[in-house]
Amino acid sequence: MDKILIVEDDILLNRGIKLALEKNNYSVACTYTYSEGYSYFTAESFNLILLDINLPDKSGLELCNQIRKTSQVPIIFITANDTEQDVVRGFLSGCDDYMAKPFSLEVLYRRIQAVLRRMGKTENNVFSSGEILIDYDKMQVKRADETVKLTATEYRLLTLLTKNSGQVLTRRSILEKLWDVDEAFVDENALSVNMRRLRQKLEKDPKKPYYIKTVFGIGYTWGGW
């Protein structure tokens, strides 16, 4: 299920878009300010962002520029700024599409589908989540544009988590997929050690992880839980 972040200070419009998208089987997170939107973006993984320009704390153009420093997640501006100059500014800041208010929710839905189709054709083997960017083809991991050096086991563990983003993986299932659980030398401690090392390399604060979250008594998940 594709996950969409809305950054729009108009509460009624925000909720209306959310309801319309959820009816079309999208998962939606609603935020209303620059700071809320950026906080969600850095904490979770999204397939697309709907972004207003006239936010109460900072401009959506600034947020788009900030996101583009670490991610190529698709961004569609939804805004009352409808002059040709406004549209040009939007595309120069890094957006993928631009919709002037008022607009039809049906047209918005079709635009979202079109953008996601385009991105799927060109970036289907790249994973982006906050400051983390993974190129599966190159087996390359970056955090805030800095290459992260991982061991083979750490990379396999990261790939398993990110390719199942949003799902809870039990410790047993992780061991089964990464190692042969029947081998005598493998134990639960090996998983804990590798998970701790991975957090140290990816998280700003490994003790309060944004990305790799523990679901106590069950296992781990990538993203919010």
Secondary structure, DSSP 8 states (H G I E B T S, - for coil): --EEEEE-S-HHHHHHHHHHHHHTT-EEEEE-SHHHHHHHHHHS--SEEEE-SB-SSSBHHHHHHHHHTT----EEEEES--SHHHHHHHHHHT-SEEEESS--HHHHHHHHHHHHHHHHHHSTTEEEETTEEEETTTTEEEETTEE----HHHHHHHHHHHTTTTS-EEHHHHHHHHS-TTSTT--HHHHHHHHHHHHHHH-SSTTS-SSEEEETTTEEEES--
